Amino acid sequence: MNLYEQMISLGYHLLAGAVFGFLFSFLSLCSIAFASVFKAFLYIFFSMFCTLLFYYGLYCINGGMTHFYLMAVFLWGLYLYYHLFYEMLLPLFFYIKKMFRPLKKKLGFAKKKIYAIIEKQREKRRRSKLKNEQRKKKRKNEKV
């Protein structure tokens, strides 16, 4: 790896660490209300997706080669994000989350309506099934 590729790789690792920290902190803030199993799968798939994008960009820069010191620069990018920019961007995260709150309420209301319709249909089927069973029992008793 020549010096030019190495310098670009260093900058890419630093930037990728900061972007990964940014996206992960936003995901952590938005996924507070999820169930723990769903949250675990979400974090795993997020990490896999970010790793895939990271190595694709690295492949375009230097053929996908990475070294220990480049991983240290990636971690340094995470450190810089969390110590310099996280507190500054936290109000932005809350603002974005607040913007989506009406949409979440509307979707939750629609979901409740759909569940109520499904439950009503389920109750109808259960009652008709009980009536059919009672009719069958009456017919059996009449035949005997």
Sequence and secondary structure as in RCSB ss.txt:
>XXXX:A:sequence
MNLYEQMISLGYHLLAGAVFGFLFSFLSLCSIAFASVFKAFLYIFFSMFCTLLFYYGLYCINGGMTHFYLMAVFL
WGLYLYYHLFYEMLLPLFFYIKKMFRPLKKKLGFAKKKIYAIIEKQREKRRRSKLKNEQRKKKRKNEKV
>XXXX:A:secstr
  HHHHHHHHHHHHHHHHHHHHHHHHHHHHTTTS HHHHHHHHHHHHHHHHHHHHHHHHHHHSS   HHHHHHHH
HHHHHIIIIIHHHHHHHHHHHHHHHHHHHHHHHHHHHHHHHHHHHHHHHHHHHHHHHHHHHHHHHHHH 
